[in-house]
Amino acid sequence: MSVILGLPNKSVKVFVKGADTTMFGVTDRSLNTSIIRATEAHLHSYSSIGLRTLVIGMRELSTSEFEEWHSAFEVASNALMGRARLLRKVATNIESNLRILGASGIEDKLQEGVPEAIESLRTAGIKVWVLTGDKQETAISIGYSSKLLTSKMTQIIVNRNSKESCRKSLEDAIIMSKKLTTMSGNTNDTGRTLGASLTPVALIIDGTSLVYILDCELEEMLFELACNCSVVLCCRVAPLQKAGIVALVKKRTSDMTLAIGDGANDVSMIQMADVGVGISGQEGRQAVMASDFAMGQFRFLVTLLLVHGHWNYQRMGYMILYNFYKNAVFVLVLFWYVLFTCFTLSTAINEWSSVLYSVIYTSVPTIVVGILDKDLNRRTLLKYPQLAIFQIARTGLFWLCLLSIIVAALIPRFVVKVLYQFYTPCDVQIAREAEKFQPRSESAAVEVEMNPILNQPRP
């Protein structure tokens, strides 16, 4: 961010603030070398204790430089095509050869319940990735304070400045992560494993490395490495890189992605994710306006996902199965009926029953299940987060539903047929039953009387 000020002494100065990785790249290191060294030391000490840091620089502009910049800025602002690119070019030309003035460190406290919320989400089996613009040391410190990182985790840090070095780091990191995530246990004298455990791995990667990774074939290696890690922490990440990481996950997996943020730099990430959540706070309402859900604090995300998300998924899943079940039963009943009636024009269900089947007969269970059904209460879901995540389609329930449809469609047909034939037998059934109980002598006499008739010679 830059601002150009005209001072009372007729001089013009441009003041720039930004991240240390960006500011030191546009600084004239031949000026105030001692201040640059002191600033770097202060930045390291600030970020080590979790402060959010910024570097401030300044440059004095001559009258000709200011006039040249002003005319170029007017042209870029009025351009109809490529306006953003032209504005970036104008800003880059003036934000150069800066003189470092110093650095600032601001304490950004976590909201209430953030560590517990992240722990609950991870316990439920949800992968948590943190994408931040903070310095690497600050991001790691915040990771520990939010319980994202633990002392038992092995940290893999990717921090490189070229494509080949990033490739080599990713290859080594993949090998290391596979070794750490393999099952390890103690064996006794018989060779049997007594216990097994997994070594959690945390991936920490900076924005400079992502510049070379997200624009080439190294994306696949990054995704493979991230899948082997329990936690992914990206620091010094630009807003477009946040969206690129979300797109990387969406392209290579069928899982749902959720992005949550509170500032304007999170808008691109929120819009790229399947579900976007905006936090309304001191950072403004840009994230809220671009999101699907809005909330006041981060800890409310636990209730949204683990409680209401579980209830809604369970209700919708069972309601879809029920609707599929009742419609298939209705069709199969007619199918079995026409087989037994030899495809005649007679109908098994009259017109009114066909109309009222879905309107009245089967609507009450749908309403009850879709609105009131709760398999687990709120307290249980919050106490045991691992119970909140389940999938109906991947269990045997769906296939059991298909089998029950065929059985349920056969039962009404055969039950009605048996009961109807038992209470209202037809003439053929009566004749058959009479033949069973008719005396053998009468049957033989009838046969004898009929033999002469049947054996009469023709004239």
Secondary structure, 3 states (H helix, E strand, C coil): CEEEEECCCCCEEEEEEECHHHHHHHECCCCCHHHHHHHHHHHHHHHHCCEEEEEEEEEEECHHHHHHHHHHHHHHHCCCCCHHHHHHHHHHHHCCCEEEEEEEEEECCCCCCHHHHHHHHHHCCCCEEEECCCCHHHHHHHHHHCCCCCCCCEEEEECCCCHHHHHHHHHHHHHHHHHHHCCECCECCCCCECCCECCCEEEEEEHHHHHHHCCCCCHHHHHHHHHCCCEEEEECCCHHHHHHHHHHHHHHCCCCCEEEECCHHHHHHHHHCCEEEEECECCECHHHHCCCEEECCCCHHHHHHHHHHHHHHHHHHHHHHHHHHHHHHHHHHHHHHHHHCCCCCCCCCCHHHHHHHHHHHCHHHHHHHHHHCCCCCHHHHHHCHHHCCCCCCCCHHHHHHHHHHHHHHHHHHHHHHHHHHHHCCCHHHHHHHHHHHCCHHHHHHHHHHHHHHHCCCCC
